[in-house]
């Protein structure tokens, strides 16, 4: 899940928001401003209800951010790098660069998120009680009470033993500790995630057919997301098992064709060297050091008058926005950081010099070759 726009960095972690957050933000604000608050405390002006609904939605997403930041901070303390945090339609996700090194580290990283949500729920509950003893407006008390309930619900839901929820990670940590096999543990957690997802889909459809309630469809949507996410996680775990021990250099395209940063966009689009071979090219400075990645699609988006004068440096994705690895890095650890699209190519750099480029098709080709080789060995002569 890529962020539509970046909010900034907190504790050194890049925080972004996907456009789908606007949808759930609007549902929360509308539900409170036009439903729960006026029903519970009637007689206030519409501006009061809407201000309360919007403020509550903002604090709710701040709570989600705290949940994900807890994962990121503990992950770093356990030697796992964090690429970014993205808030989106169904919550948030901290994208880790690699897997935990032990069941204990997995337990700590996964468990801290629900724990933070539970603590926030407790704090909001205490604050609700304290505000109820004062003369504060009932609307404010209701806002804080809603935040208390939703954080406790978030903690309980995320603790359910089904991948990709935090509880699925906890289940995987337990199975990994019991069996000593991370791949089998992942298979068990993702299997539980698919079963739980189907239960939610069936339950949601039953609720909708009986009551025509939108909540039933929402429950089914969450279940469908869990099924898709658990299936994708299981598939990725299988690929990581196949790629165990394989370095990036075995999958990369070595010595890729590069584009000088000072090349005009017009020349880049018309020169046959770059026009017909690939969809993305590393960009280098005068010393040959990589400075970014440019795609044909991105360059074509520039208007014709600008393309004549603008340089590739202005159209490229800067190095800070690309994934950069060393050739001897484990390919399995790179896999979770890769995404489809030419703009997501991975640059392979050694001692400041570009030595290769990796795409998802390169990884798929390597997986196919490894699986074909293993199959041939099993058949034997």
C-alpha positions as CSV (number, residue, x, y, z in Angstrom):
1,X,0.0,0.0,0.0
2,X,1.6,3.2,-1.2
3,X,0.9,6.6,0.5
4,X,-0.9,9.2,-1.6
5,X,0.8,11.9,0.2
6,X,3.4,12.0,3.0
7,X,2.8,13.8,6.3
8,X,6.4,13.8,7.4
9,X,8.6,11.8,9.8
10,X,7.9,10.8,13.4
11,X,10.7,9.1,15.4
12,X,12.6,8.8,12.1
13,X,9.8,6.9,10.3
14,X,8.2,8.3,7.2
15,X,4.4,8.6,7.7
16,X,2.0,8.7,4.8
17,X,-1.7,8.6,4.1
18,X,-3.6,6.7,1.4
19,X,-6.5,8.5,-0.3
20,X,-8.9,5.9,1.1
21,X,-8.5,7.4,4.6
22,X,-10.8,10.2,3.4
23,X,-13.6,7.7,3.0
24,X,-13.4,6.2,6.5
25,X,-12.7,9.7,8.0
26,X,-15.9,10.9,6.4
27,X,-17.9,7.9,7.7
28,X,-16.7,8.4,11.3
29,X,-17.3,12.2,11.3
30,X,-20.7,11.8,9.6
31,X,-21.8,9.0,11.9
32,X,-21.0,10.9,15.0
33,X,-22.2,14.3,13.8
34,X,-25.5,13.1,12.3
35,X,-26.1,10.1,14.4
36,X,-24.7,9.2,17.8
37,X,-24.0,12.7,19.2
38,X,-27.4,14.4,18.4
39,X,-29.3,11.2,19.5
40,X,-27.4,11.1,22.8
41,X,-27.3,14.9,23.5
42,X,-30.0,16.6,21.4
43,X,-30.5,20.4,21.2
44,X,-27.0,21.5,20.2
45,X,-26.3,23.4,17.0
46,X,-25.2,21.5,13.9
47,X,-21.8,23.2,14.1
48,X,-21.1,21.7,17.5
49,X,-21.9,18.2,16.4
50,X,-19.8,18.5,13.2
51,X,-16.8,20.0,15.1
52,X,-17.0,17.2,17.6
53,X,-17.3,14.6,14.9
54,X,-14.3,15.9,13.0
55,X,-12.1,16.3,16.1
56,X,-13.0,12.7,17.2
57,X,-12.1,11.3,13.8
58,X,-8.7,13.2,13.9
59,X,-7.9,11.8,17.4
60,X,-9.0,8.3,16.2
61,X,-6.4,8.4,13.4
62,X,-3.8,9.7,15.8
63,X,-4.5,6.6,17.9
64,X,-4.0,4.4,14.8
65,X,-0.8,6.1,14.2
66,X,0.4,5.5,17.8
67,X,-0.5,1.8,17.3
68,X,1.7,1.6,14.2
69,X,4.5,3.7,15.6
70,X,4.8,1.3,18.5
71,X,5.3,-1.5,16.0
72,X,8.0,0.6,14.2
73,X,9.9,1.6,17.3
74,X,10.0,-1.9,18.7
75,X,10.9,-3.4,15.3
76,X,13.9,-1.1,15.1
77,X,15.0,-2.0,18.7
78,X,14.9,-5.6,17.6
79,X,17.1,-5.0,14.5
80,X,14.3,-4.8,11.9
81,X,14.3,-1.7,9.6
82,X,11.1,0.2,8.9
83,X,10.4,1.7,5.5
84,X,7.3,3.7,6.4
85,X,3.9,3.8,7.9
86,X,0.8,4.2,5.8
87,X,-2.7,5.0,7.2
88,X,-5.5,3.7,4.9
89,X,-9.1,2.6,4.7
90,X,-8.9,-0.3,7.2
91,X,-6.4,1.1,9.6
92,X,-2.7,1.3,9.2
93,X,0.4,-0.7,8.2
94,X,4.0,-0.4,9.2
95,X,6.1,-1.8,6.3
96,X,9.1,-3.7,7.7
97,X,12.3,-4.3,5.6
98,X,12.8,-7.8,6.9
99,X,11.3,-10.4,9.2
100,X,12.1,-10.7,12.9
101,X,15.2,-12.8,13.7
102,X,13.5,-14.9,16.4
103,X,10.1,-15.9,17.8
104,X,10.8,-13.6,20.8
105,X,11.4,-10.6,18.6
106,X,8.3,-11.4,16.5
107,X,6.3,-11.6,19.8
108,X,7.5,-8.2,20.9
109,X,7.0,-6.4,17.6
110,X,3.5,-7.8,17.1
111,X,2.3,-7.6,20.7
112,X,3.1,-3.9,21.3
113,X,0.5,-2.6,18.9
114,X,-2.6,-4.1,20.6
115,X,-1.0,-3.2,23.9
116,X,-0.7,0.5,23.0
117,X,-4.4,0.5,21.8
118,X,-5.5,-1.1,25.0
119,X,-3.6,1.4,27.0
120,X,-5.1,4.2,25.0
121,X,-8.5,2.7,25.6
122,X,-7.9,2.6,29.3
123,X,-6.7,6.3,29.4
124,X,-9.7,7.4,27.4
125,X,-12.0,5.5,29.8
126,X,-10.3,7.1,32.8
127,X,-10.6,10.5,31.1
128,X,-14.3,9.8,30.4
129,X,-15.0,9.1,34.0
130,X,-13.1,12.2,35.2
131,X,-14.9,14.5,32.7
132,X,-18.2,13.0,33.9
133,X,-17.5,14.3,37.4
134,X,-17.1,17.9,36.1
135,X,-19.3,20.3,34.3
136,X,-17.9,19.6,30.9
137,X,-20.3,19.4,28.0
138,X,-21.9,15.9,27.6
139,X,-20.9,16.0,23.9
140,X,-17.2,16.1,24.9
141,X,-17.7,13.2,27.4
142,X,-19.4,11.2,24.6
143,X,-16.5,12.0,22.2
144,X,-13.9,10.7,24.7
145,X,-16.1,7.7,25.6
146,X,-16.3,6.8,21.9
147,X,-12.5,6.9,21.6
148,X,-12.2,4.7,24.6
149,X,-14.5,2.1,23.2
150,X,-13.0,2.1,19.7
151,X,-9.4,1.7,21.0
152,X,-10.4,-1.2,23.1
153,X,-12.2,-2.7,20.1
154,X,-9.1,-2.1,18.0
155,X,-6.9,-3.9,20.5
156,X,-9.2,-6.9,20.8
157,X,-9.8,-7.2,17.0
158,X,-6.0,-6.9,16.2
159,X,-5.2,-9.6,18.9
160,X,-7.3,-12.2,17.1
161,X,-5.0,-15.1,16.1
162,X,-5.4,-14.6,12.3
163,X,-2.9,-13.2,9.8
164,X,-2.4,-10.4,8.8
165,X,-3.7,-9.1,12.1
166,X,-1.2,-8.6,15.0
167,X,-2.7,-11.7,16.6
168,X,-1.7,-13.6,13.5
169,X,1.9,-12.5,14.1
170,X,1.6,-13.6,17.7
171,X,0.3,-17.0,16.6
172,X,3.2,-17.3,14.1
173,X,5.6,-16.5,16.9
174,X,4.1,-19.2,19.0
175,X,4.1,-21.8,16.2
176,X,7.7,-20.8,15.2
177,X,8.8,-21.3,18.8
178,X,7.1,-24.7,19.0
179,X,8.2,-26.1,15.6
180,X,11.4,-24.2,15.0
181,X,10.2,-23.7,11.4
182,X,9.2,-20.1,10.4
183,X,7.7,-21.1,7.1
184,X,5.4,-23.7,8.7
185,X,4.5,-21.2,11.3
186,X,3.6,-18.6,8.7
187,X,1.5,-21.2,6.8
188,X,-0.5,-21.9,10.0
189,X,-1.1,-18.2,10.8
190,X,-2.2,-17.4,7.2
191,X,-4.5,-20.4,7.2
192,X,-6.1,-19.1,10.3
193,X,-6.4,-15.7,8.7
194,X,-8.3,-17.1,5.7
195,X,-10.7,-19.2,7.9
196,X,-11.4,-16.1,10.0
197,X,-11.9,-14.0,6.9
198,X,-14.4,-16.4,5.4
199,X,-16.3,-16.4,8.8
200,X,-16.6,-12.6,8.7
201,X,-17.7,-12.7,5.0
202,X,-20.5,-15.2,5.8
203,X,-21.5,-13.5,9.0
204,X,-21.6,-10.1,7.3
205,X,-23.8,-11.4,4.4
206,X,-26.2,-13.0,6.9
207,X,-26.5,-9.7,8.9
208,X,-27.1,-7.8,5.7
209,X,-29.7,-10.1,4.3
210,X,-31.6,-10.2,7.6
211,X,-31.4,-6.5,8.6
212,X,-30.3,-4.7,5.3
213,X,-27.7,-3.0,7.6
214,X,-24.7,-1.4,6.0
215,X,-22.7,-2.8,8.9
216,X,-23.1,-6.3,7.5
217,X,-21.5,-5.3,4.2
218,X,-18.7,-3.6,6.1
219,X,-18.1,-6.7,8.0
220,X,-18.0,-8.8,4.8
221,X,-15.6,-6.2,3.3
222,X,-13.2,-6.6,6.2
223,X,-13.4,-10.4,5.9
224,X,-12.6,-10.2,2.2
225,X,-9.6,-8.0,2.9
226,X,-8.3,-10.5,5.5
227,X,-8.7,-13.4,3.0
228,X,-6.8,-11.5,0.3
229,X,-4.1,-10.2,2.7
230,X,-3.6,-13.6,4.3
231,X,-3.4,-15.3,0.9
232,X,-0.8,-12.8,-0.3
233,X,1.2,-13.2,2.9
234,X,1.2,-17.0,2.5
235,X,2.3,-16.7,-1.1
236,X,5.1,-14.3,-0.2
237,X,6.2,-16.6,2.7
238,X,6.5,-19.5,0.2
239,X,8.6,-17.3,-2.1
240,X,10.8,-16.3,0.7
241,X,11.4,-19.9,1.5
242,X,12.4,-20.6,-2.1
243,X,14.7,-17.6,-2.1
244,X,16.4,-18.4,1.2
245,X,20.1,-18.0,0.9
246,X,19.9,-16.3,-2.6
247,X,21.7,-12.9,-2.9
248,X,20.3,-10.0,-4.8
249,X,23.2,-10.3,-7.4
250,X,21.7,-13.6,-8.6
251,X,18.5,-12.0,-9.7
252,X,19.5,-8.5,-10.8
253,X,20.1,-7.3,-14.3
254,X,23.8,-6.4,-14.2
255,X,25.3,-3.1,-15.6
256,X,22.0,-1.6,-16.7
257,X,21.7,1.1,-19.2
258,X,21.7,4.5,-17.4
259,X,20.6,8.0,-18.3
260,X,22.8,11.1,-17.4
261,X,20.9,13.4,-15.1
262,X,21.5,16.4,-17.3
263,X,19.9,14.8,-20.4
264,X,16.8,16.7,-21.5
265,X,13.5,14.9,-21.2
266,X,12.9,15.4,-24.9
267,X,16.2,13.7,-25.8
268,X,15.4,10.9,-23.4
269,X,12.0,10.2,-25.0
270,X,13.3,10.3,-28.6
271,X,16.8,8.8,-28.4
272,X,16.6,5.1,-29.5
273,X,19.0,4.1,-26.7
274,X,16.3,4.5,-24.1
275,X,13.1,4.5,-26.1
276,X,12.7,0.8,-27.0
277,X,14.6,-1.3,-24.4
278,X,13.1,-0.8,-21.0
279,X,10.4,1.2,-19.1
280,X,12.7,2.5,-16.3
281,X,16.3,3.6,-16.2
282,X,18.7,4.5,-13.4
283,X,19.8,8.1,-13.5
284,X,23.5,9.0,-12.8
285,X,25.4,12.2,-12.2
286,X,28.6,13.3,-13.9
287,X,30.7,10.9,-11.8
288,X,28.5,7.9,-12.6
289,X,26.9,7.7,-9.2
290,X,23.2,6.9,-9.1
291,X,20.9,9.8,-8.2
292,X,17.5,8.4,-9.0
293,X,15.2,6.5,-11.4
294,X,13.3,7.8,-14.4
295,X,10.4,6.0,-16.1
296,X,9.2,6.6,-19.7
297,X,5.7,7.0,-18.3
298,X,6.8,9.7,-15.9
299,X,8.8,11.6,-18.5
300,X,5.8,11.5,-21.0
301,X,3.6,13.2,-18.4
302,X,5.6,16.4,-18.8
303,X,4.1,18.9,-21.3
304,X,5.9,19.2,-24.6
305,X,7.2,22.7,-23.9
306,X,8.6,21.7,-20.6
307,X,10.1,18.5,-21.9
308,X,12.3,20.4,-24.3
309,X,14.0,22.4,-21.5
310,X,13.6,20.2,-18.5
311,X,16.2,17.6,-17.6
312,X,15.8,14.0,-16.5
313,X,16.8,15.1,-13.0
314,X,13.5,17.1,-12.8
315,X,11.4,14.1,-14.0
316,X,13.1,11.3,-12.0
317,X,12.2,9.6,-8.8
318,X,15.1,10.8,-6.5
319,X,17.3,8.2,-4.9
320,X,15.7,8.9,-1.5
321,X,12.4,7.7,-3.0
322,X,13.7,4.4,-4.4
323,X,14.8,1.2,-2.8
324,X,18.6,0.7,-2.8
325,X,20.3,-2.5,-1.8
326,X,23.7,-4.1,-1.9
327,X,24.4,-7.0,-4.3
328,X,25.1,-9.4,-1.4
329,X,21.9,-8.6,0.4
330,X,19.4,-11.5,0.9
331,X,16.9,-11.5,-2.0
332,X,14.2,-12.9,0.4
333,X,14.5,-9.8,2.6
334,X,14.1,-7.5,-0.4
335,X,10.8,-9.2,-1.5
336,X,8.5,-7.4,1.0
337,X,9.8,-4.0,-0.1
338,X,9.1,-4.5,-3.8
339,X,5.9,-3.4,-5.6
340,X,4.6,-3.6,-9.2
341,X,5.3,-0.7,-11.5
342,X,8.3,0.6,-13.4
343,X,8.8,3.4,-10.8
344,X,9.4,0.7,-8.1
345,X,12.5,-0.8,-9.6
346,X,15.3,-1.6,-7.1
347,X,18.7,-0.1,-7.6
348,X,21.7,-2.3,-6.6
349,X,24.6,-0.2,-5.5
350,X,28.1,-1.3,-4.3
351,X,30.5,1.2,-2.8
352,X,28.6,4.1,-4.4
353,X,28.6,2.5,-7.8
354,X,25.5,1.2,-9.6
355,X,26.0,-2.5,-10.4
356,X,22.5,-3.7,-11.2
357,X,18.7,-3.2,-11.2
358,X,15.9,-5.5,-10.0
359,X,12.2,-5.8,-10.9
360,X,9.5,-8.1,-9.7
361,X,9.8,-10.0,-13.0
362,X,13.5,-10.6,-12.2
363,X,12.5,-12.1,-8.9
364,X,9.7,-14.2,-10.5
365,X,12.2,-15.5,-13.1
366,X,14.6,-16.5,-10.3
367,X,11.9,-18.2,-8.3
368,X,10.8,-20.1,-11.4
369,X,14.3,-21.2,-12.2
370,X,14.9,-22.3,-8.5
371,X,11.6,-24.3,-8.4
372,X,12.4,-25.9,-11.8
373,X,15.8,-26.9,-10.6
374,X,14.5,-28.3,-7.4
375,X,11.8,-30.3,-9.3
376,X,14.4,-31.7,-11.6
377,X,16.5,-32.8,-8.7
378,X,13.6,-34.6,-7.1
379,X,12.8,-36.5,-10.3
380,X,16.5,-37.4,-10.7
381,X,18.0,-39.6,-13.5
